Amino acid sequence: MAIMQKTVIFFARRFLLVFLTVGFISFPLMPGEAAPATMVNGLPDLTSLVEKVGPAVVNIRTIEKIQSRRNPAMDMDRDFQEYLFRFFGIPAPDGQLSGTQPQEQVRRGMGSGFIITADGYILTNHHVIDNADEVFVRLTDNREFKAKIIGSDKRTDVALLKIEGKNLPVLKTGNSANIKVGEWVLAIGSPFALENTVTAGIISAKARDTGDYLPLIQTDVAVNPGNSGGPLINMAGEAIGINSQIYSRSGGYMGISFAIPIDEALRVSEQLKKTGKVTRGQIGIQVAEVSVETAKAMNLPNDRGVMVARVEKGSAAEKAGVEAGDIILKFNSQSIEKLSELPRLVGDSIPGTKVSLTVLRKGKSLVLPVTISKAELDKPARKDESSSSRQGESLSSSILGLQVADLTAPQKKRLGINHGVVVTASASPAFESGIRKGDIILRLNNGDVTSQQDFQNQLVKAGKAKMVVLLVARNNLIRYVPVKPVAK
């Protein structure tokens, strides 16, 4: 009896050891119990996902009517024209599908979009419907609707359409702020008019600075002409972006495509839905990047910040005391790390709100309160008039290779400055650093340059500095130029 008991205990221990070590013993599921997720080696199976989200993706075709003259040499057979347009998206010459003399040219376009509400609101790209006289939307069940353009924003390339329908298939939107590089995504659209084409890949990078106001999502998903406006979809079946751009030397897909983050697109679409347009803020400055050499020479923290290259007359920035040459380090409490960040923060601000700019000026930190104004169209830069009526020319120290002259009172008035000297000749090393004849030097390191003699004195004071930083104006734009002096 004792021997049998020991034998049972021995096999029980061996069974438990195998179970805990190997872990592959399974038991049948109880009735009603959910099966665990299956681990699959290799690529994900996207069939069920496509079946779920596909009906909410639509084909968009546009018609633009333009007055034109008939070119008889471009006549084609009607059936062949229909074939080219239907299968390849190639518009008919002079926009005609008949042999009659046209009164106007019909330009056709093709793109994609996706339904975000059951009552028919659709997101797409601005460039898909830009200048369109008529917009038509086709669903996967072959229903076609004439769409109304609710609003469109060129800066972000986002447009909002509306079709009259009920209980339409809807594509759920996700959160583009939570995306990760390497996660699987897919695109659905109409490349080359081939409707409901599905392609897949991964997110290659986040926050690519290729847009004016938007950091874009980079993927390796195949996107071609006609995919524009279609959704970028994650594995949860959520739209996390709008496919918008490709990088290409041939016009076709080369492995790099870009999508507008859905968070930004929805923010824009809300304004379009309410007012039909997007209202942005501005403060009236132009900014430039601070080079690594400049940052080191000026002891900037962490090589961050952007430089004010120009302040518009009468702008919010001028009223707040912002000056050309200031280095903007913070917008409210948010640090400015890259050149693209400040325009986006300002543009997203509501006109009339008050913000604070933390700037570095002549080595000192200042906090300037600024009231955001309403953005207007950019004004062209005025031509620099610094090349006329120079006086007092004198060769500066050979360590910079510059020849400068004092500015006359009329020159200062035309340029809108009260100090500085004009470059009359530039040689090595200043020339290699980008300084040219006609440039205006406003500051040397942290000191304003008031005259040619003052410029010379400051160079002597700088002594054997490894790097001299000049604040230079050209064509009403200002930038810092680091110059490495040469030994005498």
C-alpha positions as CSV (number, residue, x, y, z in Angstrom):
1,M,0.0,0.0,0.0
2,A,2.8,2.4,0.9
3,I,4.6,1.5,-2.4
4,M,1.4,2.3,-4.5
5,Q,1.0,5.6,-2.7
6,K,4.6,6.6,-3.4
7,T,4.1,5.6,-7.0
8,V,1.0,7.8,-7.4
9,I,2.8,10.8,-5.8
10,F,5.8,10.3,-8.1
11,F,3.7,10.4,-11.3
12,A,1.6,13.3,-10.0
13,R,4.7,15.3,-9.4
14,R,6.1,14.4,-12.9
15,F,2.7,15.4,-14.5
16,L,2.7,18.8,-12.7
17,L,6.4,19.4,-13.7
18,V,5.6,18.7,-17.4
19,F,2.5,21.0,-17.3
20,L,4.4,23.9,-15.7
21,T,7.5,23.5,-17.8
22,V,6.1,22.8,-21.3
23,G,2.7,24.4,-20.9
24,F,1.0,22.9,-23.9
25,I,-1.7,20.7,-22.2
26,S,-5.1,22.0,-23.2
27,F,-8.6,21.2,-22.1
28,P,-11.9,21.5,-24.0
29,L,-13.8,24.9,-23.6
30,M,-16.8,24.9,-21.5
31,P,-20.1,25.8,-23.3
32,G,-20.3,29.6,-23.9
33,E,-16.7,30.3,-23.2
34,A,-14.8,32.5,-25.7
35,A,-11.9,31.1,-27.6
36,P,-8.5,32.7,-26.9
37,A,-6.8,34.8,-29.6
38,T,-4.9,32.7,-32.1
39,M,-1.2,33.4,-32.5
40,V,-0.3,33.3,-36.3
41,N,3.2,33.3,-37.6
42,G,3.9,35.6,-40.6
43,L,1.8,38.5,-41.9
44,P,-1.6,39.5,-40.5
45,D,-4.8,38.3,-42.1
46,L,-6.6,41.5,-43.2
47,T,-9.7,39.9,-44.9
48,S,-12.2,40.5,-42.0
49,L,-10.8,44.0,-41.4
50,V,-11.3,45.0,-45.1
51,E,-14.8,43.5,-45.1
52,K,-15.7,45.6,-42.1
53,V,-14.3,49.0,-43.1
54,G,-14.4,48.8,-46.9
55,P,-18.0,49.9,-47.4
56,A,-17.3,53.3,-45.8
57,V,-14.6,54.2,-48.3
58,V,-15.9,56.0,-51.3
59,N,-14.8,56.9,-54.8
60,I,-14.9,60.6,-55.7
61,R,-15.0,62.0,-59.2
62,T,-15.1,65.7,-60.1
63,I,-16.0,67.8,-63.0
64,E,-14.5,71.2,-63.8
65,K,-15.9,73.2,-66.7
66,I,-13.5,75.5,-68.5
67,Q,-14.1,77.6,-71.6
68,S,-11.8,76.5,-74.4
69,R,-11.4,76.1,-78.1
70,R,-11.8,72.9,-80.1
71,N,-8.8,71.0,-81.4
72,P,-10.0,68.8,-84.3
73,A,-6.8,66.8,-84.2
74,M,-7.6,65.5,-80.8
75,D,-11.0,63.9,-81.8
76,M,-11.5,60.3,-80.5
77,D,-14.1,57.7,-80.8
78,R,-16.7,58.0,-78.1
79,D,-16.5,54.4,-76.9
80,F,-12.7,54.6,-76.7
81,Q,-12.9,57.8,-74.7
82,E,-15.3,56.2,-72.3
83,Y,-12.9,53.2,-71.9
84,L,-9.9,55.3,-71.1
85,F,-11.8,57.3,-68.5
86,R,-13.5,54.4,-66.9
87,F,-10.5,52.1,-66.5
88,F,-7.6,54.5,-66.4
89,G,-9.0,57.8,-65.2
90,I,-7.7,59.5,-68.4
91,P,-10.0,62.5,-69.3
92,A,-11.3,62.9,-72.8
93,P,-9.5,65.6,-75.0
94,D,-11.3,68.9,-74.7
95,G,-13.5,67.1,-72.1
96,Q,-15.9,65.9,-74.8
97,L,-17.3,62.4,-75.2
98,S,-18.9,63.2,-78.6
99,G,-18.0,64.7,-81.9
100,T,-19.9,67.9,-81.5
101,Q,-18.3,71.3,-81.3
102,P,-17.7,72.0,-77.6
103,Q,-18.6,75.3,-75.9
104,E,-16.5,74.4,-72.9
105,Q,-13.8,72.0,-71.7
106,V,-14.7,69.4,-69.1
107,R,-11.8,68.5,-66.9
108,R,-12.4,65.3,-64.9
109,G,-10.7,64.2,-61.7
110,M,-10.6,61.1,-59.5
111,G,-9.9,60.6,-55.9
112,S,-11.1,58.8,-52.7
113,G,-12.7,59.7,-49.4
114,F,-14.4,58.0,-46.4
115,I,-17.7,58.5,-44.6
116,I,-17.4,59.7,-41.0
117,T,-21.1,60.1,-40.0
118,A,-24.1,58.0,-40.9
119,D,-25.9,61.1,-42.3
120,G,-23.3,61.6,-45.0
121,Y,-20.3,63.7,-44.0
122,I,-17.2,62.7,-45.9
123,L,-13.5,63.5,-45.4
124,T,-11.1,63.9,-48.4
125,N,-8.3,66.0,-49.6
126,H,-8.6,69.7,-50.7
127,H,-6.6,68.9,-53.9
128,V,-9.1,66.2,-54.9
129,I,-12.1,68.7,-55.1
130,D,-10.2,71.9,-55.7
131,N,-11.9,74.1,-58.5
132,A,-14.5,71.4,-59.0
133,D,-17.9,72.5,-60.4
134,E,-19.5,69.1,-59.5
135,V,-18.5,66.4,-57.2
136,F,-19.9,62.8,-57.3
137,V,-19.5,60.1,-54.7
138,R,-19.9,56.4,-55.4
139,L,-20.2,53.8,-52.7
140,T,-19.1,50.2,-52.9
141,D,-22.8,49.1,-53.5
142,N,-22.7,51.2,-56.6
143,R,-25.0,53.9,-55.2
144,E,-23.9,57.3,-56.5
145,F,-24.6,60.7,-54.9
146,K,-24.0,64.3,-55.9
147,A,-22.0,65.8,-53.1
148,K,-22.0,69.3,-51.6
149,I,-18.6,70.8,-50.7
150,I,-19.1,72.0,-47.1
151,G,-15.6,73.5,-46.9
152,S,-12.0,73.1,-47.9
153,D,-8.7,74.1,-46.5
154,K,-5.6,74.3,-48.8
155,R,-3.0,74.7,-46.0
156,T,-3.9,71.3,-44.4
157,D,-5.2,69.7,-47.7
158,V,-8.5,68.7,-45.9
159,A,-12.0,69.0,-47.4
160,L,-15.4,68.1,-46.0
161,L,-18.2,66.9,-48.3
162,K,-21.9,66.1,-47.6
163,I,-24.2,63.6,-49.3
164,E,-27.9,63.1,-48.6
165,G,-28.3,59.7,-47.0
166,K,-29.3,57.8,-43.9
167,N,-27.7,54.9,-42.1
168,L,-24.7,55.1,-44.3
169,P,-21.7,52.9,-43.5
170,V,-19.3,54.8,-41.3
171,L,-15.5,54.4,-40.8
172,K,-14.6,54.9,-37.1
173,T,-11.8,57.4,-36.5
174,G,-9.0,56.6,-34.1
175,N,-6.3,58.7,-32.3
176,S,-3.3,59.5,-34.4
177,A,-1.4,60.7,-31.4
178,N,-1.1,57.1,-30.2
179,I,0.4,55.6,-33.4
180,K,3.7,53.8,-33.2
181,V,6.4,53.4,-35.8
182,G,6.3,49.8,-37.1
183,E,2.6,49.1,-36.6
184,W,0.7,47.7,-39.5
185,V,-1.7,49.9,-41.4
186,L,-3.6,49.7,-44.7
187,A,-5.0,52.1,-47.3
188,I,-8.2,51.8,-49.3
189,G,-8.8,54.0,-52.3
190,S,-9.1,54.3,-56.1
191,P,-5.6,54.4,-57.6
192,F,-5.7,55.1,-61.3
193,A,-9.6,54.8,-61.0
194,L,-9.4,51.2,-59.8
195,E,-12.0,51.5,-57.1
196,N,-11.7,49.9,-53.6
197,T,-8.1,48.9,-54.0
198,V,-6.5,47.7,-50.7
199,T,-2.8,48.1,-50.0
200,A,-0.9,47.5,-46.7
201,G,2.4,48.3,-45.0
202,I,3.7,49.8,-41.8
203,I,4.1,53.3,-40.3
204,S,7.7,54.4,-41.2
205,A,7.9,57.6,-39.2
206,K,5.7,60.1,-37.3
207,A,5.5,63.9,-37.5
208,R,7.4,64.3,-40.8
209,D,7.8,68.0,-41.5
210,T,6.6,68.1,-45.1
211,G,3.5,70.1,-44.7
212,D,3.0,73.8,-44.0
213,Y,0.8,73.4,-40.9
214,L,0.8,69.6,-40.4
215,P,3.3,67.0,-39.3
216,L,2.5,64.1,-41.5
217,I,2.5,60.3,-41.0
218,Q,5.0,58.5,-43.2
219,T,4.3,54.9,-44.3
220,D,5.4,52.4,-46.9
221,V,1.9,51.7,-48.0
222,A,1.5,51.7,-51.8
223,V,-0.3,55.0,-52.6
224,N,-0.8,56.3,-56.2
225,P,-2.8,59.0,-58.0
226,G,-6.4,58.3,-57.1
227,N,-5.6,57.2,-53.5
228,S,-5.7,60.8,-52.4
229,G,-8.3,61.5,-49.8
230,G,-8.7,57.8,-48.8
231,P,-8.2,56.6,-45.3
232,L,-5.1,55.2,-43.6
233,I,-6.5,52.5,-41.3
234,N,-5.0,50.7,-38.3
235,M,-5.5,47.1,-37.2
236,A,-8.4,48.1,-35.0
237,G,-10.3,49.2,-38.1
238,E,-10.0,53.0,-37.3
239,A,-9.0,55.8,-39.7
240,I,-5.8,57.3,-38.3
241,G,-5.0,59.5,-41.3
242,I,-6.0,60.8,-44.8
243,N,-3.6,59.6,-47.5
244,S,-2.4,62.8,-49.1
245,Q,1.1,62.8,-50.6
246,I,3.8,60.6,-52.1
247,Y,7.5,61.0,-52.6
248,S,8.2,60.2,-56.2
249,R,10.6,61.0,-59.0
250,S,8.5,59.2,-61.6
251,G,4.9,60.2,-60.6
252,G,4.3,56.7,-59.2
253,Y,4.8,55.0,-55.9
254,M,8.4,54.7,-54.7
255,G,7.9,53.3,-51.2
256,I,7.3,56.6,-49.3
257,S,3.8,58.0,-48.8
258,F,2.3,60.5,-46.3
259,A,-1.0,60.9,-44.5
260,I,-2.6,63.7,-42.7
261,P,-3.1,62.8,-39.0
262,I,-6.7,62.2,-38.3
263,D,-6.7,64.3,-35.1
264,E,-5.6,67.3,-37.1
265,A,-8.1,66.5,-40.0
266,L,-11.0,66.3,-37.6
267,R,-10.1,69.6,-35.9
268,V,-10.0,71.2,-39.3
269,S,-13.3,69.5,-40.4
270,E,-15.1,70.8,-37.3
271,Q,-14.3,74.4,-38.4
272,L,-15.3,73.6,-41.9
273,K,-18.6,72.2,-40.7
274,K,-19.4,75.3,-38.6
275,T,-18.2,78.1,-40.8
276,G,-17.1,76.6,-44.2
277,K,-13.6,77.8,-43.7
278,V,-10.6,77.7,-41.3
279,T,-9.6,80.7,-39.2
280,R,-6.0,80.9,-38.1
281,G,-4.0,83.1,-35.9
282,Q,-0.9,85.1,-36.8
283,I,1.5,87.4,-35.0
284,G,3.2,88.9,-38.1
285,I,6.7,87.5,-38.1
286,Q,8.8,85.3,-40.4
287,V,11.1,82.8,-38.7
288,A,14.2,81.0,-39.7
289,E,16.1,78.0,-38.4
290,V,19.0,78.5,-35.9
291,S,22.0,76.5,-37.1
292,V,24.0,74.3,-34.8
293,E,27.0,76.6,-35.2
294,T,25.0,79.7,-34.3
295,A,23.4,77.9,-31.3
296,K,26.9,76.9,-30.0
297,A,28.3,80.4,-30.6
298,M,25.4,82.0,-28.7
299,N,25.3,79.4,-26.0
300,L,21.7,78.5,-26.7
301,P,20.2,75.8,-24.4
302,N,20.0,72.4,-26.2
303,D,20.4,74.0,-29.7
304,R,16.7,74.9,-29.7
305,G,14.6,77.9,-30.6
306,V,13.8,79.7,-33.9
307,M,15.0,83.1,-35.0
308,V,12.8,86.0,-35.9
309,A,13.9,86.9,-39.5
310,R,11.4,89.7,-40.0
311,V,8.7,91.6,-38.1
312,E,5.8,93.0,-40.1
313,K,4.9,96.7,-39.7
314,G,1.9,97.2,-37.4
315,S,1.7,93.5,-36.6
316,A,0.9,92.0,-33.2
317,A,4.5,91.0,-32.8
318,E,5.7,94.6,-33.4
319,K,3.2,95.9,-30.9
320,A,4.4,93.4,-28.3
321,G,8.0,94.5,-28.8
322,V,9.3,91.5,-30.8
323,E,12.5,92.4,-32.7
324,A,14.2,90.9,-35.7
325,G,17.0,88.7,-34.4
326,D,15.2,87.5,-31.3
327,I,15.4,83.8,-30.6
328,I,12.0,82.5,-29.7
329,L,12.4,79.7,-27.1
330,K,8.9,79.2,-25.9
331,F,5.3,79.7,-27.0
332,N,3.4,80.0,-23.7
333,S,4.9,77.1,-21.7
334,Q,5.7,74.9,-24.7
335,S,9.4,74.8,-25.8
336,I,10.1,75.4,-29.4
337,E,12.4,72.6,-30.7
338,K,11.9,72.9,-34.4
339,L,11.2,75.5,-37.0
340,S,7.9,74.1,-38.0
341,E,6.4,74.1,-34.5
342,L,5.9,77.8,-34.0
343,P,3.8,78.5,-37.1
344,R,1.5,75.6,-36.2
345,L,1.1,76.8,-32.6
346,V,0.4,80.3,-33.7
347,G,-2.0,79.1,-36.5
348,D,-3.9,77.0,-34.1
349,S,-4.5,79.9,-31.7
350,I,-7.8,81.7,-31.8
351,P,-7.5,85.3,-32.9
352,G,-7.9,87.7,-29.9
353,T,-6.3,85.4,-27.4
354,K,-3.2,86.4,-25.4
355,V,-0.1,84.3,-25.4
356,S,3.5,84.8,-24.1
357,L,6.7,84.5,-26.1
358,T,9.9,83.7,-24.3
359,V,12.7,85.2,-26.4
360,L,16.5,85.4,-26.1
361,R,17.8,88.9,-27.0
362,K,21.5,89.9,-26.7
363,G,22.1,87.1,-24.3
364,K,19.1,88.0,-22.0
365,S,15.8,86.1,-21.7
366,L,12.6,88.2,-22.0
367,V,8.9,87.2,-21.8
368,L,6.7,89.2,-24.2
369,P,2.9,89.2,-24.1
370,V,1.3,89.0,-27.6
371,T,-2.3,89.2,-28.7
372,I,-3.0,86.8,-31.6
373,S,-4.5,88.5,-34.7
374,K,-6.4,86.9,-37.6
375,A,-4.2,85.5,-40.3
376,E,-4.2,87.1,-43.8
377,L,-2.5,86.2,-47.0
378,D,1.3,86.4,-47.0
379,K,2.7,89.7,-48.3
380,P,5.6,89.5,-50.8
381,A,8.9,90.6,-49.5
382,R,10.1,94.0,-50.6
383,K,13.2,94.3,-52.7
384,D,16.3,95.3,-50.7
385,E,17.4,98.9,-51.5
386,S,20.6,98.7,-49.6
387,S,22.9,98.8,-52.7
388,S,22.6,102.6,-53.4
389,S,24.2,105.7,-52.1
390,R,27.0,104.2,-49.9
391,Q,29.5,106.4,-48.1
392,G,32.4,106.0,-45.7
393,E,33.7,102.7,-47.1
394,S,36.5,101.1,-45.2
395,L,38.1,97.7,-45.0
396,S,37.3,95.9,-41.8
397,S,39.7,93.5,-40.1
398,S,41.1,90.9,-42.5
399,I,40.1,88.2,-40.0
400,L,36.6,88.2,-41.5
401,G,37.3,89.3,-45.1
402,L,34.6,92.0,-45.1
403,Q,34.5,95.5,-46.4
404,V,31.7,97.6,-44.9
405,A,30.3,101.1,-45.1
406,D,28.1,103.4,-43.0
407,L,24.4,103.6,-43.9
408,T,23.0,107.0,-44.9
409,A,19.9,108.4,-43.1
410,P,17.7,107.9,-46.2
411,Q,18.9,104.3,-46.5
412,K,18.0,103.6,-42.8
413,K,14.6,105.2,-43.4
414,R,13.9,103.0,-46.5
415,L,15.1,99.9,-44.7
416,G,13.2,100.7,-41.5
417,I,16.3,100.4,-39.3
418,N,18.2,102.8,-37.1
419,H,21.6,101.1,-37.1
420,G,23.8,98.8,-39.1
421,V,26.5,98.8,-41.8
422,V,26.3,97.6,-45.4
423,V,28.7,95.1,-46.9
424,T,30.5,96.5,-49.9
425,A,32.9,93.5,-50.4
426,S,33.0,90.0,-49.1
427,A,35.9,87.6,-49.2
428,S,37.0,84.5,-47.3
429,P,35.9,83.5,-44.7
430,A,32.8,85.6,-44.7
431,F,32.0,84.7,-48.3
432,E,32.1,81.0,-47.5
433,S,29.7,81.6,-44.6
434,G,27.2,83.1,-47.1
435,I,27.7,86.9,-46.6
436,R,27.3,88.8,-49.8
437,K,27.8,92.3,-51.1
438,G,24.7,94.4,-50.2
439,D,24.0,92.6,-47.0
440,I,23.3,94.7,-43.9
441,I,25.1,93.7,-40.7
442,L,23.0,94.7,-37.7
443,R,24.7,93.0,-34.8
444,L,28.0,91.4,-34.0
445,N,27.6,88.7,-31.3
446,N,25.3,90.5,-28.8
447,G,26.2,94.0,-29.7
448,D,24.3,96.3,-32.1
449,V,26.5,97.7,-34.9
450,T,26.0,101.5,-35.1
451,S,28.8,102.4,-37.6
452,Q,31.7,101.1,-39.6
453,Q,34.0,102.2,-36.8
454,D,31.8,100.5,-34.2
455,F,32.0,97.3,-36.2
456,Q,35.8,97.5,-36.3
457,N,35.9,98.2,-32.5
458,Q,33.7,95.2,-31.7
459,L,35.9,92.9,-33.8
460,V,38.9,94.1,-31.8
461,K,37.0,93.5,-28.6
462,A,36.0,90.0,-29.7
463,G,39.7,89.2,-29.8
464,K,40.6,85.6,-30.7
465,A,37.1,84.2,-30.6
466,K,36.7,80.8,-32.2
467,M,33.4,82.0,-33.8
468,V,31.8,85.4,-34.5
469,V,28.1,85.6,-35.0
470,L,26.7,88.3,-37.3
471,L,23.1,89.3,-37.5
472,V,22.6,89.9,-41.2
473,A,19.6,91.4,-43.2
474,R,19.0,90.6,-46.8
475,N,15.8,91.4,-48.7
476,N,14.0,92.3,-45.5
477,L,14.8,88.9,-44.0
478,I,17.2,88.5,-41.1
479,R,19.4,85.6,-40.1
480,Y,22.4,84.8,-37.9
481,V,25.6,84.0,-39.7
482,P,28.5,82.4,-37.8
483,V,31.9,83.2,-39.2
484,K,35.1,81.6,-38.1
485,P,37.8,84.3,-38.1
486,V,41.2,83.6,-39.8
487,A,44.5,84.3,-38.1
488,K,46.2,87.5,-39.0
